[in-house]
Amino acid sequence: MVIIKKDGRLENFDINKLITSIKSAFSDCGKILNESDINYIRKTFDSKLTNFIKKNPDRIISSLEIKIFLFESLKECGFNDISKKYVLS
């Protein structure tokens, strides 16, 4: 899947970059992130992304939309403080 970056570049979506961002936000908040947390957040994120793609099959997703999906996923999973830190990073 290709996403459009803030500067207009197209880039392949890399889930590992997203996971690195999550880990960084957890670390910045002084919280420990375990593998089950990552899987829970990722499953929630994947669901939001899949639903969006189904509704908009011909549209390129922006990096901002990816950030919003992750923000919503973190909140949905009960990580409100992390979601705030993620959005500000």
Secondary structure as UniProt FT lines:
FT   STRAND          2..4
FT   TURN            6..7
FT   STRAND          10..12
FT   HELIX           15..28
FT   TURN            29..30
FT   HELIX           35..55
FT   TURN            57..58
FT   STRAND          61..62
FT   HELIX           63..76
FT   TURN            77..78
FT   HELIX           80..88
//
